[in-house]
Amino acid sequence: MKIHDPFRAKTIHDPWLSTFCLLALTVHGCKSNVGSAPPLAPFPWPPPVASDRVTLPLNLSSPGLKTAGQVDQRIVSALDSAGYVQRAYYAVPNGYAIVTRVEQIEKDGRTEPPPYRFSDEIPRPNSLTGYLSGLFASRPGYYRIIVFVVTNVSVDDKAPPLSEEDARRFLAGTATLPSTVAAEPLPPSSRITALIYEYQKSNADTRSTAIPIQSTVTAKVHLQQAGLWPLLSTP
């Protein structure tokens, strides 16, 4: 069976296309045969416009980084080391995305120290909505979400900004990358793109919302201040 792929026509036996088929279902009427693989909920595509973005300089064709699982282990190891122990996975065309938990930050991208970095009001993240819902009920300041997108498709973040209303429409994610996806080799020319979503909440009124803003520092600086850049930019 064939489906329309806006980037390249492929047959459904392509395992990455089977994942992308979930995303294409409502648009193209695709019927996916994913087998026993747990489905990944789709991340909005094209992605919402980010505060800033950067492509990591890792060579994903190098030994040890050729499968989805190997790349995932590299990202997860960095996230764990930097304190991002909760995350969610979503499907993107020809790949997947990892969404970090909402955290409070300083204006220069530094993480807030405990107990303010991860608010107690943010529920256990079992969906992207869960990750974001605490963002709109926390104390004033700056907040950040990091989305790592692993794909060989151009990441053109041009959709409307990621608002509270947008967040409530997202589907549940999964806590780990499905093993069937992890075992697959990455498509040629795959890259890791980090999307930074920064918000500002001006007051503690629970009726006020956190507004997406353009970051005053670059995405690379955000990753440096989070302790992630050294772990994700070296061989």
Order of alpha helices (4+ residues) and beta strands (2+ residues): beta-beta-alpha-beta-alpha-beta-beta-beta-alpha-beta-alpha-alpha-beta-beta-alpha-alpha
